[in-house]
Amino acid sequence: MPAVSAVLEGPIVKDKLSYIVSGRRSWLDLFDGLLSEENRLGLSAYDYTAKLSYDVSPATTIEAFAYGAWDNYRLPLAEGSREPVLRWDNQLYQLRLNTRFGQVGNTTSLFYTSHTNRADAALFGYDGGGYLSSGVRTLNVLSEFSLALDNMFSIRWGAKYSHEIFDIASLDDDQLKSRRERINQYTVFYDNHIRIRDNLYAQVGVHFVGYRPVRHRDYYGIQPRLSLRYSLTSRDLLFASFSEMQQFYHFLRLETIALPTDFRMPSIDGFKPRASEHIELGWKHFLPGGSIEASVYYKTRRNVIALKPDTYWIEGSLSGYIMAGNGDSYGLKLFFFNNWPRWMLQAAYTFSRSREWFDEVKELGKLPSLYDVPHQFNVAVSYKLTSRSMLSLGGTLHSGRVTDDSDSFEFVPLEQFRRNRESVSYRVDAGYTFKKDFGRSLLAFRCGLYNIIGNPTEEEVLSFYTIYFNNHLLPYVGISFKF
């Protein structure tokens, strides 16, 4: 994204109090004036970051952090209208204390987050004015302790409390509505790293979670974690891991852009928490300048959600068009990296399948999920022209995702539900990098061509850029100087 930004950092009190402040503004809306109306994107974005750090003593530090971001999308719903029709706001404020008592370290944080998604009511055909809004505000308190005894034994334990306020938007009964839900969540966790033998390491942990909505059913869970690492030789490592997770939030995006009417639901109204168990086995071989890695995994998934086929969600209560079921995923991951005196090569391939099944469409059996991408391949090779410069060529090849879209406004027939995929996506890029030190200063220059040949997905094109040459070819240049 083209943007202008500024960063300022330095000491306020030497060796005691320091600060960093940054701000950024996108140029997308400024470029829109140079484009024809059908190619204008109408987006503008602003954000800032600020941090203060105070060293109370050699063992204690206090930090204060703030972040804010605003994204606006302008679509002329009326002649001469300049008001944004979509707005996304994100805020984060944190106060953190880091301290140490002998061999015991502690980090205690108090932080507040706010995420809001608003849309002009006229976008949904309502003339009354105003905005439809959804979002979540969270107040969190976290205290975490750690203890390390040489390189043989270390533990981490602590507790967290969260109070969440959800504002959930809907179009029920042809009316713009919003409901508020309050939820308390408690977590106690313990994690232990143990060196059993010189060549055998173990990590054992468990999370105890209490999820307590104010007006709905409570949920409690125990989430274990276990991993083992065994050094077969000085260059070969075997590893295995198992973990169980719970997530208390369901989300389905209904359009290509995030709207407040998207299905956003905490684990209330009968929507049980999503749960999964993940097991993975792997091998890693260390090369003189890199490594080779291979692993296989299997993951169960419970209480996944999806839109029912043959329904149009905007006709009424959205929750009536949601079905819940189970799923699984499995795959193979391969990775290679090596750095020679002149050349550098990195390559990765993943075969993965993600499946889901639902009682409402039991006759369809196990269906691919909307995130099912069976084949993913990435490769990049670089040649070091000098000690300061490098030329790189890279490519990517991905299977197309499952789509339920049709070429018209008609429903997809039940027998075709999740049977269609987007085309295979591929891309070839090239880049040049130059870096030079000037004592304490650093100059970096990057340029290249994005998508020399290829067919990036429509989602990728819409999400990342709007100005390009033929076939979405995008040149880029970046210059930075640090002093």
C-alpha positions as CSV (number, residue, x, y, z in Angstrom):
1,M,0.0,0.0,0.0
2,P,1.5,3.4,-1.0
3,A,1.8,5.5,2.2
4,V,3.7,8.3,3.8
5,S,5.0,7.7,7.3
6,A,7.3,9.2,10.0
7,V,9.0,7.7,13.0
8,L,10.6,9.6,15.9
9,E,12.4,7.8,18.8
10,G,15.0,8.7,21.4
11,P,15.7,9.2,25.1
12,I,13.8,11.5,27.4
13,V,16.0,10.8,30.5
14,K,19.3,9.1,29.6
15,D,19.3,5.4,30.5
16,K,15.9,5.8,32.2
17,L,13.1,7.0,30.0
18,S,12.7,6.6,26.2
19,Y,10.0,7.0,23.7
20,I,9.0,6.0,20.1
21,V,6.2,7.6,18.1
22,S,5.2,6.8,14.5
23,G,2.3,7.8,12.2
24,R,1.3,6.7,8.7
25,R,-1.2,7.8,6.1
26,S,-2.1,6.0,2.9
27,W,-2.0,7.6,-0.5
28,L,-4.6,5.4,-2.1
29,D,-7.3,8.1,-2.1
30,L,-4.9,10.6,-3.5
31,F,-4.2,8.3,-6.5
32,D,-7.9,7.8,-7.1
33,G,-8.1,11.3,-8.7
34,L,-5.8,10.1,-11.4
35,L,-7.9,7.1,-12.3
36,S,-11.2,6.6,-14.2
37,E,-14.2,6.3,-12.0
38,E,-14.6,2.6,-12.5
39,N,-11.0,1.9,-11.3
40,R,-11.1,4.1,-8.2
41,L,-10.7,2.2,-5.0
42,G,-12.0,4.9,-2.5
43,L,-9.9,3.7,0.4
44,S,-7.9,5.8,2.9
45,A,-6.1,4.6,6.0
46,Y,-4.4,6.2,9.0
47,D,-2.5,4.7,12.0
48,Y,-0.2,5.7,14.8
49,T,2.0,3.9,17.4
50,A,3.3,5.4,20.6
51,K,5.4,3.8,23.4
52,L,7.1,4.9,26.6
53,S,9.6,2.7,28.4
54,Y,10.9,3.5,31.9
55,D,13.7,1.6,33.6
56,V,12.8,1.7,37.3
57,S,15.8,-0.4,38.2
58,P,18.1,-2.9,36.4
59,A,15.5,-5.6,37.2
60,T,12.2,-3.6,36.6
61,T,10.8,-1.9,33.6
62,I,7.4,-0.2,33.0
63,E,6.1,0.3,29.5
64,A,3.1,2.2,28.2
65,F,1.9,1.4,24.6
66,A,-0.9,2.8,22.4
67,Y,-2.0,2.0,18.8
68,G,-4.8,3.3,16.7
69,A,-5.9,2.6,13.1
70,W,-8.7,4.0,11.0
71,D,-9.7,2.7,7.6
72,N,-12.4,4.4,5.5
73,Y,-14.1,3.3,2.2
74,R,-15.9,5.9,0.2
75,L,-18.5,4.9,-2.4
76,P,-20.6,7.7,-3.8
77,L,-24.2,6.6,-2.8
78,A,-25.4,10.1,-3.6
79,E,-24.2,12.9,-5.9
80,G,-21.3,14.8,-4.3
81,S,-21.3,12.6,-1.2
82,R,-17.8,12.3,0.5
83,E,-18.8,10.6,3.7
84,P,-17.3,7.1,4.1
85,V,-19.8,4.3,3.7
86,L,-17.6,1.8,5.5
87,R,-15.3,2.5,8.5
88,W,-13.0,0.1,10.5
89,D,-11.5,1.3,13.8
90,N,-8.9,-0.5,15.9
91,Q,-7.5,0.7,19.2
92,L,-5.1,-0.9,21.7
93,Y,-3.8,0.6,25.0
94,Q,-1.4,-1.4,27.2
95,L,0.4,-0.8,30.5
96,R,3.0,-3.5,31.3
97,L,5.4,-4.2,34.2
98,N,8.5,-6.5,33.7
99,T,10.4,-7.4,36.8
100,R,12.6,-10.1,38.3
101,F,13.0,-11.6,41.8
102,G,16.2,-13.6,41.7
103,Q,15.6,-16.4,39.2
104,V,11.8,-15.7,38.9
105,G,10.6,-13.3,36.3
106,N,7.2,-11.7,36.1
107,T,5.3,-9.8,33.4
108,T,2.0,-8.2,34.4
109,S,-0.1,-6.4,31.8
110,L,-3.3,-4.4,31.8
111,F,-4.6,-3.7,28.3
112,Y,-7.7,-2.6,26.5
113,T,-8.7,-3.3,22.9
114,S,-11.5,-2.1,20.7
115,H,-12.5,-3.2,17.2
116,T,-15.4,-1.6,15.3
117,N,-16.9,-2.2,11.9
118,R,-19.5,0.4,10.7
119,A,-21.5,0.7,7.5
120,D,-23.8,3.4,6.1
121,A,-27.4,2.3,6.4
122,A,-28.0,3.4,2.8
123,L,-25.6,0.6,1.7
124,F,-28.3,-1.9,2.7
125,G,-31.1,0.1,1.2
126,Y,-32.3,2.0,4.3
127,D,-33.0,5.7,3.9
128,G,-33.2,6.6,7.6
129,G,-29.5,7.6,7.8
130,G,-26.9,6.6,10.4
131,Y,-24.6,3.7,10.6
132,L,-25.0,0.0,11.4
133,S,-22.2,-1.0,13.7
134,S,-20.6,-4.2,15.1
135,G,-17.5,-4.7,17.2
136,V,-15.9,-6.0,20.4
137,R,-14.3,-4.2,23.3
138,T,-12.0,-6.1,25.7
139,L,-10.4,-5.4,29.0
140,N,-7.6,-7.8,29.9
141,V,-5.4,-8.5,32.9
142,L,-2.5,-10.9,32.5
143,S,0.2,-11.9,35.0
144,E,2.9,-14.4,33.9
145,F,5.8,-15.9,35.8
146,S,8.9,-17.8,34.6
147,L,11.7,-19.7,36.2
148,A,14.8,-21.2,34.5
149,L,17.3,-23.5,36.2
150,D,20.4,-23.7,34.1
151,N,19.5,-25.4,30.8
152,M,17.8,-28.4,32.3
153,F,14.5,-27.1,33.5
154,S,12.2,-24.1,33.0
155,I,8.6,-23.4,33.8
156,R,6.1,-20.7,32.9
157,W,2.8,-20.2,34.7
158,G,0.2,-17.5,35.2
159,A,-3.4,-16.3,34.9
160,K,-5.5,-14.1,32.6
161,Y,-8.9,-12.4,33.0
162,S,-10.8,-10.9,30.1
163,H,-14.1,-8.9,30.1
164,E,-15.6,-8.7,26.6
165,I,-18.4,-6.5,25.3
166,F,-19.8,-7.6,21.9
167,D,-22.0,-5.4,19.8
168,I,-23.6,-7.8,17.2
169,A,-25.4,-6.3,14.2
170,S,-28.1,-8.0,12.1
171,L,-30.8,-7.3,9.6
172,D,-33.6,-9.2,11.3
173,D,-37.2,-8.6,10.2
174,D,-36.0,-6.1,7.6
175,Q,-34.7,-3.8,10.4
176,L,-31.3,-2.7,11.4
177,K,-30.6,-4.1,14.8
178,S,-27.8,-4.4,17.3
179,R,-27.5,-6.5,20.5
180,R,-25.0,-6.3,23.3
181,E,-23.5,-9.3,25.0
182,R,-21.0,-9.3,28.0
183,I,-18.7,-12.2,28.6
184,N,-16.1,-13.0,31.3
185,Q,-13.3,-15.4,30.6
186,Y,-10.7,-16.8,33.0
187,T,-7.5,-18.7,32.1
188,V,-4.9,-20.4,34.3
189,F,-1.9,-21.9,32.5
190,Y,1.3,-23.9,33.2
191,D,4.1,-24.7,30.8
192,N,7.2,-26.8,31.5
193,H,10.4,-27.3,29.4
194,I,12.5,-30.3,30.6
195,R,15.8,-31.6,29.3
196,I,15.4,-35.3,30.0
197,R,18.7,-36.4,28.5
198,D,21.4,-34.6,26.5
199,N,19.5,-35.5,23.3
200,L,15.9,-35.5,24.5
201,Y,13.7,-32.5,25.3
202,A,10.1,-32.3,26.4
203,Q,7.6,-29.5,26.7
204,V,4.4,-30.2,28.8
205,G,1.7,-27.7,29.4
206,V,-2.0,-27.2,30.2
207,H,-4.5,-24.4,30.1
208,F,-7.6,-24.3,32.2
209,V,-10.3,-22.0,30.7
210,G,-13.6,-20.8,32.2
211,Y,-15.9,-19.0,29.7
212,R,-18.8,-17.3,31.4
213,P,-21.3,-15.2,29.3
214,V,-23.5,-13.0,31.5
215,R,-26.8,-14.3,30.1
216,H,-25.9,-17.6,28.5
217,R,-24.5,-21.1,29.3
218,D,-21.0,-21.4,30.8
219,Y,-18.2,-23.5,29.3
220,Y,-15.1,-24.9,30.9
221,G,-12.2,-26.6,29.3
222,I,-8.8,-28.2,29.8
223,Q,-6.3,-27.8,27.0
224,P,-3.2,-29.9,27.2
225,R,0.0,-29.5,25.1
226,L,2.9,-31.9,24.7
227,S,5.9,-31.9,22.5
228,L,9.1,-34.0,22.2
229,R,12.4,-33.3,20.4
230,Y,15.0,-36.0,20.0
231,S,18.5,-35.4,18.5
232,L,19.1,-38.6,16.4
233,T,22.5,-37.3,15.3
234,S,24.4,-34.0,15.5
235,R,22.6,-33.0,12.3
236,D,19.2,-34.8,12.6
237,L,16.3,-33.9,14.8
238,L,13.0,-35.8,15.3
239,F,10.0,-34.0,16.8
240,A,6.4,-34.8,17.8
241,S,3.7,-32.6,19.2
242,F,0.1,-32.9,20.4
243,S,-2.2,-30.0,21.5
244,E,-5.9,-29.4,22.2
245,M,-7.4,-26.0,21.6
246,Q,-10.8,-24.2,22.2
247,Q,-11.9,-21.0,20.5
248,F,-15.0,-19.2,21.7
249,Y,-15.7,-17.0,18.7
250,H,-17.4,-17.9,15.3
251,F,-16.9,-15.7,12.2
252,L,-18.2,-16.0,8.6
253,R,-17.5,-13.3,6.1
254,L,-20.5,-13.0,3.8
255,E,-19.0,-10.7,1.1
256,T,-15.5,-10.0,-0.3
257,I,-15.2,-7.1,2.1
258,A,-15.7,-7.0,5.9
259,L,-19.2,-5.8,6.8
260,P,-20.9,-5.3,10.2
261,T,-23.5,-7.8,9.0
262,D,-21.0,-10.6,8.7
263,F,-21.7,-13.5,11.1
264,R,-19.8,-12.7,14.3
265,M,-20.9,-14.7,17.2
266,P,-19.3,-15.6,20.5
267,S,-20.2,-19.0,22.0
268,I,-23.7,-18.1,22.9
269,D,-27.2,-18.9,21.6
270,G,-26.3,-22.6,21.2
271,F,-23.1,-22.0,19.2
272,K,-20.7,-24.2,21.1
273,P,-17.0,-23.4,21.2
274,R,-14.9,-24.6,18.4
275,A,-12.5,-27.3,19.5
276,S,-9.6,-29.1,17.9
277,E,-6.9,-31.7,18.5
278,H,-3.7,-31.4,16.5
279,I,-0.9,-34.0,16.2
280,E,2.3,-33.6,14.2
281,L,5.4,-35.7,13.5
282,G,8.5,-34.4,11.8
283,W,12.2,-34.6,10.9
284,K,14.7,-31.8,10.5
285,H,18.2,-32.2,9.0
286,F,20.8,-29.4,9.4
287,L,22.9,-28.5,6.4
288,P,26.2,-26.4,6.6
289,G,24.2,-23.4,5.4
290,G,20.6,-24.2,6.1
291,S,18.2,-27.1,6.7
292,I,15.7,-29.6,5.3
293,E,12.5,-30.2,7.1
294,A,9.5,-32.6,6.6
295,S,6.4,-33.2,8.8
296,V,3.0,-34.7,8.6
297,Y,-0.1,-33.7,10.7
298,Y,-3.7,-34.5,11.4
299,K,-6.2,-32.2,13.1
300,T,-9.7,-32.8,14.2
301,R,-12.2,-30.0,14.3
302,R,-15.6,-29.8,16.1
303,N,-18.4,-27.3,16.1
304,V,-17.4,-25.6,12.8
305,I,-20.1,-23.5,11.1
306,A,-21.1,-22.7,7.6
307,L,-23.9,-21.1,5.6
308,K,-26.7,-23.5,4.6
309,P,-27.1,-24.1,0.9
310,D,-30.1,-22.8,-1.0
311,T,-30.6,-19.9,1.4
312,Y,-30.1,-16.1,1.1
313,W,-29.0,-14.7,4.5
314,I,-30.3,-11.2,4.1
315,E,-33.9,-12.4,4.1
316,G,-34.2,-12.6,7.8
317,S,-32.4,-13.8,11.0
318,L,-28.9,-14.7,10.0
319,S,-28.6,-17.4,12.8
320,G,-31.3,-19.3,11.0
321,Y,-29.1,-19.9,8.0
322,I,-26.1,-21.2,9.9
323,M,-25.4,-25.0,10.2
324,A,-22.9,-26.5,12.6
325,G,-20.9,-29.7,12.1
326,N,-17.5,-31.3,12.4
327,G,-14.4,-31.5,10.3
328,D,-10.7,-32.6,10.0
329,S,-7.6,-31.7,8.1
330,Y,-4.4,-33.5,7.3
331,G,-1.3,-32.8,5.3
332,L,2.4,-33.1,4.5
333,K,4.9,-30.1,4.7
334,L,8.3,-30.0,3.1
335,F,10.9,-27.2,3.4
336,F,14.4,-26.6,2.1
337,F,16.8,-23.7,2.7
338,N,20.5,-23.3,2.0
339,N,22.9,-20.4,1.8
340,W,26.1,-20.9,-0.4
341,P,28.8,-18.3,-0.9
342,R,27.1,-16.9,-4.0
343,W,23.6,-18.5,-4.1
344,M,20.7,-18.8,-1.8
345,L,17.7,-21.2,-2.3
346,Q,14.5,-21.5,-0.4
347,A,11.6,-23.8,-1.4
348,A,8.5,-25.1,0.4
349,Y,5.7,-27.5,-0.6
350,T,2.5,-28.3,1.3
351,F,-0.1,-30.9,0.5
352,S,-3.1,-30.4,2.8
353,R,-6.8,-31.3,2.8
354,S,-9.5,-29.7,5.0
355,R,-12.9,-31.3,5.2
356,E,-16.2,-30.6,6.9
357,W,-19.5,-32.5,7.3
358,F,-23.0,-31.3,8.5
359,D,-26.2,-33.1,9.5
360,E,-28.3,-30.7,7.4
361,V,-26.6,-32.0,4.2
362,K,-25.6,-35.5,5.4
363,E,-26.2,-36.8,1.9
364,L,-23.3,-34.8,0.5
365,G,-20.8,-36.6,2.8
366,K,-17.5,-35.0,3.7
367,L,-17.1,-31.7,1.9
368,P,-14.0,-29.6,1.3
369,S,-13.9,-26.5,3.6
370,L,-13.7,-23.0,2.2
371,Y,-10.0,-23.0,3.3
372,D,-9.1,-26.2,1.5
373,V,-6.0,-25.5,-0.7
374,P,-4.6,-29.0,-1.6
375,H,-1.3,-27.9,-3.2
376,Q,0.9,-24.9,-2.3
377,F,4.4,-24.5,-3.7
378,N,6.8,-21.6,-3.2
379,V,10.4,-21.2,-4.4
380,A,12.9,-18.3,-4.4
381,V,16.5,-18.3,-5.6
382,S,18.9,-15.4,-5.1
383,Y,22.3,-14.6,-6.5
384,K,24.7,-12.3,-4.5
385,L,26.2,-9.9,-7.0
386,T,28.4,-8.3,-4.3
387,S,28.6,-8.4,-0.5
388,R,26.0,-5.6,-0.5
389,S,23.7,-6.5,-3.4
390,M,21.5,-9.4,-4.4
391,L,19.2,-10.4,-7.3
392,S,16.3,-12.7,-6.6
393,L,13.7,-14.6,-8.6
394,G,10.7,-16.3,-7.0
395,G,7.5,-18.0,-7.8
396,T,4.4,-19.4,-6.2
397,L,1.8,-22.0,-7.3
398,H,-1.5,-22.6,-5.3
399,S,-4.6,-24.7,-5.9
400,G,-7.8,-22.7,-6.1
401,R,-10.1,-22.4,-3.1
402,V,-13.6,-23.8,-3.0
403,T,-16.3,-21.3,-4.0
404,D,-20.1,-21.4,-3.6
405,D,-20.5,-18.4,-5.9
406,S,-22.5,-18.8,-9.1
407,D,-22.5,-16.7,-12.3
408,S,-25.9,-15.3,-11.5
409,F,-28.1,-14.5,-8.5
410,E,-29.6,-18.0,-8.5
411,F,-28.7,-20.4,-5.7
412,V,-26.1,-23.1,-6.3
413,P,-27.8,-26.4,-6.7
414,L,-27.5,-28.7,-3.7
415,E,-25.5,-31.3,-5.7
416,Q,-23.0,-28.6,-6.6
417,F,-22.5,-27.3,-3.0
418,R,-18.8,-26.8,-2.5
419,R,-18.0,-28.7,-5.7
420,N,-16.5,-25.7,-7.6
421,R,-13.0,-24.3,-7.3
422,E,-11.3,-21.2,-8.4
423,S,-8.5,-21.6,-11.0
424,V,-5.0,-22.6,-10.1
425,S,-3.1,-19.4,-9.1
426,Y,0.6,-18.9,-10.0
427,R,2.9,-15.9,-10.0
428,V,6.6,-15.1,-10.8
429,D,8.3,-12.1,-9.2
430,A,11.8,-10.6,-9.4
431,G,13.7,-8.2,-7.2
432,Y,16.9,-6.4,-6.5
433,T,18.3,-5.5,-3.1
434,F,21.2,-3.2,-2.1
435,K,22.4,-2.4,1.4
436,K,25.4,-0.3,2.6
437,D,26.6,0.7,6.0
438,F,28.0,4.2,6.7
439,G,29.3,3.8,10.2
440,R,26.2,4.0,12.4
441,S,23.9,4.7,9.4
442,L,22.4,2.2,6.9
443,L,21.1,2.7,3.4
444,A,18.7,0.1,1.9
445,F,17.3,0.1,-1.7
446,R,14.8,-2.4,-3.1
447,C,13.1,-2.6,-6.4
448,G,11.4,-5.3,-8.5
449,L,8.5,-6.5,-10.5
450,Y,5.5,-8.2,-8.9
451,N,3.7,-10.7,-11.1
452,I,5.9,-10.7,-14.2
453,I,3.7,-13.6,-15.4
454,G,0.8,-15.2,-13.6
455,N,-2.9,-15.1,-12.7
456,P,-3.3,-13.8,-9.1
457,T,-6.7,-14.3,-7.6
458,E,-9.3,-11.5,-7.8
459,E,-9.1,-11.3,-4.0
460,E,-5.4,-10.8,-4.1
461,V,-5.7,-8.0,-6.7
462,L,-8.5,-6.2,-4.8
463,S,-6.8,-6.5,-1.4
464,F,-3.3,-5.4,-2.3
465,Y,-3.2,-2.9,-5.1
466,T,-5.2,-1.0,-7.6
467,I,-2.5,0.5,-10.0
468,Y,-0.8,-1.9,-12.3
469,F,0.3,-2.5,-15.9
470,N,-0.9,-5.2,-18.3
471,N,-2.0,-8.5,-16.6
472,H,-1.6,-7.0,-13.1
473,L,2.2,-6.4,-13.4
474,L,3.2,-4.2,-10.6
475,P,6.6,-2.5,-10.3
476,Y,7.8,-1.4,-6.8
477,V,10.7,0.7,-5.4
478,G,11.7,1.2,-1.8
479,I,14.4,3.4,-0.3
480,S,15.2,3.7,3.4
481,F,18.0,5.4,5.3
482,K,18.6,4.9,9.0
483,F,20.9,7.2,11.0
